[in-house]
Amino acid sequence: MSVVACLLYGNDQQEYEPWPRNKAILCALVVRLAKLFIGFLDGVCKDKFEFVMIYTRLMYESCVNLRFLIAQDDAQTYHDFVCYSLSSEARFLQKINSNISARGHRLPIEERMIASIERSFSASNVTIEEVVGRKNQWRQGLDQRARKVGLDDPYLGLFSLPSHAVHGNWEHLLRYNLEQKDGGFLPDTSWHPAGPQVFGGPMILCLETGRIYLRHMFAGDASRLENELADLEERFRVVAHLHEAFLQARAQPKAGEE
């Protein structure tokens, strides 16, 4: 995914044109996927399944948002994405200004925070008035965006269930942070290993998304890389199928053990 994210159009002098804002959003989401994948692999290799679940959820959300933006492919959807993303900064700026008004002067730390927020708004080409109190399609749930891009089927497995690990819900506490004993519970500070089956869903989803991104951004000019991603995706599907067959075979009683 890092290779996919770093593709740019260039000329004979090997000079590369930077992406405009809307295409940069798509590129940045692929960069994010590459970074999340590194964290995902780190959790797998270090037998820390608790982290793997968090990264799985984050990768799914990024894939849905990326594919939704590509599917809609209109200026308003991109603009709404940016405005919704800056809504917390807008509310924070309002809080800072309210504190300044009540106090009668600015503190140095407030000067720095205001400057930082204003830089984000300037780079994003939006104003605070566009962000605060206006209708925005990104306020709809992720499940609705997932449905619109055909990713509602893996929603429960790759987003809802891993959300327990993000929020610290009871199911996550019960399975990974407590040990049941004598009708009660003891703390469990051990880490839990991640089995091979955790790879299939997230990896296939990311590879599919990478191919969609390449087709949208390069219109066939990156077909060789698209084919390589498709080949890798098929390999993951075969491995997932074989591993499931192995688990089922292992669960069957051997002859004479019935």
C-alpha positions in Angstrom: 0.0 0.0 0.0 3.0 2.3 0.5 3.9 1.9 -3.2 0.3 2.6 -4.2 0.2 5.7 -2.1 3.4 7.1 -3.5 2.5 6.9 -7.2 2.4 10.3 -8.9 2.3 11.5 -12.5 5.6 12.9 -13.7 7.3 14.3 -16.8 10.5 13.5 -18.7 12.5 15.6 -16.2 11.2 13.4 -13.4 9.3 16.4 -11.9 6.1 15.4 -10.1 2.9 17.4 -9.8 1.4 17.5 -6.3 -2.2 16.4 -5.9 -4.9 19.0 -5.5 -6.9 18.8 -2.3 -9.6 16.4 -3.2 -7.3 13.9 -4.8 -4.9 14.4 -1.9 -7.6 13.2 0.4 -7.7 9.9 -1.4 -3.9 9.6 -1.5 -3.7 10.4 2.3 -6.2 7.7 3.1 -4.0 5.1 1.3 -1.0 6.4 3.2 -3.0 6.0 6.4 -3.9 2.4 5.3 -0.2 1.7 4.8 0.7 3.0 8.3 -2.2 1.1 9.9 -1.1 -2.1 8.2 2.3 -1.7 9.8 0.7 -1.4 13.2 -1.6 -4.4 12.4 1.5 -6.6 11.5 3.3 -5.4 14.6 0.4 -6.6 16.8 0.3 -9.9 15.0 4.1 -10.5 15.3 4.2 -9.5 18.9 1.1 -11.7 19.8 -0.9 -8.6 20.9 -4.4 -9.4 19.4 -5.9 -6.5 21.4 -4.0 -4.1 19.2 -4.8 -6.1 16.0 -8.5 -5.6 16.6 -8.1 -1.8 16.9 -6.1 -1.6 13.7 -8.7 -3.9 11.9 -11.5 -1.4 12.8 -9.4 1.6 11.7 -8.5 0.0 8.4 -12.1 -0.9 7.6 -13.2 2.6 8.3 -10.5 4.1 6.0 -11.4 1.7 3.2 -15.1 2.5 3.5 -14.4 6.3 3.5 -12.0 6.0 0.6 -14.4 3.9 -1.5 -17.3 6.2 -0.7 -15.5 9.3 -1.8 -14.5 7.6 -5.1 -18.0 6.3 -5.6 -19.6 9.7 -5.1 -16.8 11.6 -6.8 -18.3 15.1 -6.5 -16.9 18.3 -5.1 -19.5 18.6 -2.4 -18.8 15.2 -0.9 -15.1 16.0 -0.6 -15.9 19.5 0.8 -18.3 17.9 3.4 -15.5 15.4 4.4 -13.1 18.3 5.1 -15.7 20.4 7.0 -16.8 17.4 9.1 -13.2 16.6 9.8 -12.6 20.1 11.1 -15.7 20.3 13.2 -13.9 19.6 16.5 -11.3 22.2 15.7 -14.0 24.7 15.0 -15.7 24.0 18.4 -12.4 24.2 20.2 -11.7 27.5 18.5 -15.0 28.8 19.7 -14.2 27.6 23.3 -10.8 29.4 23.2 -12.4 32.6 22.0 -15.1 32.4 24.6 -12.4 32.0 27.4 -10.5 34.9 25.9 -13.6 37.1 26.0 -14.4 36.2 29.6 -10.8 36.8 30.7 -10.2 40.0 28.6 -6.9 38.9 27.1 -5.1 36.1 25.3 -2.6 33.7 26.9 0.5 32.6 24.9 -0.7 29.0 24.7 -4.0 30.3 23.2 -2.1 32.3 20.6 -0.3 29.1 19.5 -3.5 27.0 19.5 -5.4 29.6 17.5 -2.6 29.9 15.0 -2.4 26.1 14.6 -6.2 25.8 14.0 -6.2 28.7 11.5 -3.4 27.0 9.5 -5.5 23.9 9.2 -8.5 25.9 8.0 -6.3 27.8 5.5 -4.6 24.7 4.1 -8.1 23.0 3.8 -9.6 26.0 2.0 -12.6 26.2 4.3 -13.9 28.8 6.8 -15.2 28.2 10.3 -18.6 29.4 9.1 -18.8 26.5 6.6 -18.1 24.0 9.4 -20.3 25.1 12.3 -24.0 24.4 12.3 -24.4 23.3 8.7 -25.9 20.1 7.2 -23.2 17.6 6.4 -23.6 14.1 4.9 -20.6 12.8 6.9 -22.7 12.9 10.0 -24.5 9.8 8.8 -23.3 6.5 10.3 -20.4 4.6 8.8 -22.8 1.7 8.3 -24.8 3.8 5.8 -21.7 4.7 3.8 -20.6 1.0 3.9 -24.0 -0.1 2.5 -23.6 2.4 -0.4 -20.3 1.0 -1.5 -21.2 -2.7 -0.9 -19.2 -3.2 2.3 -22.1 -3.7 4.6 -21.5 -7.5 4.8 -18.1 -7.3 6.6 -19.3 -4.3 8.8 -20.1 -6.4 11.9 -16.9 -8.5 11.7 -14.4 -5.8 10.8 -15.9 -2.8 12.5 -18.6 -3.4 15.1 -16.9 -6.3 17.0 -13.5 -4.7 16.9 -15.1 -1.5 18.3 -15.2 -3.3 21.7 -11.4 -3.0 21.8 -11.5 0.7 20.9 -14.1 1.7 23.5 -13.3 -0.8 26.2 -16.8 -2.4 26.1 -17.7 -5.2 28.5 -17.2 -7.9 25.9 -13.6 -6.8 25.4 -13.0 -6.5 29.1 -14.5 -10.0 29.7 -12.5 -11.8 27.0 -9.1 -10.1 27.2 -8.7 -8.3 30.5 -10.4 -10.6 33.1 -10.1 -14.2 34.1 -13.2 -15.9 35.4 -12.7 -17.8 38.7 -15.0 -19.2 41.4 -18.0 -17.2 40.2 -16.0 -14.0 40.1 -13.2 -12.3 38.1 -9.5 -11.7 38.4 -7.4 -9.3 36.4 -5.7 -10.7 33.3 -2.7 -8.7 32.2 -1.5 -11.1 29.6 -1.5 -10.4 25.9 -3.4 -12.7 23.5 -2.0 -14.2 20.3 -3.5 -13.4 16.9 -4.3 -16.5 14.8 -3.7 -16.7 11.0 -7.4 -16.1 10.3 -7.1 -12.5 11.3 -5.3 -11.7 8.0 -8.0 -12.7 5.5 -10.7 -10.1 5.8 -8.6 -6.9 6.4 -6.0 -7.8 3.8 -8.4 -8.7 1.0 -10.4 -5.5 1.8 -7.2 -3.3 1.6 -6.0 -4.9 -1.6 -9.5 -4.5 -3.2 -9.5 -0.9 -2.1 -6.0 -0.3 -3.5 -7.1 -1.5 -6.9 -10.1 0.7 -6.9 -7.9 3.7 -5.9 -5.4 2.9 -8.8 -8.2 2.7 -11.4 -9.7 6.0 -10.2 -6.5 8.0 -10.0 -4.6 6.6 -13.0 -7.3 5.3 -15.3 -5.4 2.2 -16.4 -1.9 3.7 -16.4 -1.0 1.6 -13.3 -2.5 -1.6 -14.6 0.6 -3.6 -13.9 0.4 -2.8 -10.2 -3.3 -3.4 -10.3 -2.6 -6.9 -11.5 0.0 -7.5 -8.9 -2.5 -6.5 -6.2 -5.1 -8.7 -7.7 -2.7 -11.7 -7.6 -1.8 -11.0 -4.0 -5.5 -10.7 -3.1 -6.2 -14.1 -4.7 -3.3 -15.6 -2.8 -4.8 -14.4 0.5 -8.2 -15.9 -0.5 -6.5 -19.3 -1.2 -4.7 -19.2 2.1 -7.8 -18.2 4.0 -9.7 -21.1 2.4 -7.0 -23.6 3.1 -6.6 -22.5 6.7 -10.4 -22.8 7.3 -10.3 -26.3 5.7 -7.4 -27.2 8.1 -9.3 -26.0 11.1 -12.4 -28.0 10.2 -10.3 -31.1 9.5 -8.6 -30.8 12.8 -11.9 -30.5 14.6 -13.1 -33.8 13.2 -12.5 -36.8 15.4 -10.0 -39.3 14.2 -10.9 -42.8 13.3 -11.4 -44.9 16.5 -11.8 -41.8 18.6 -15.6 -41.4 18.2 
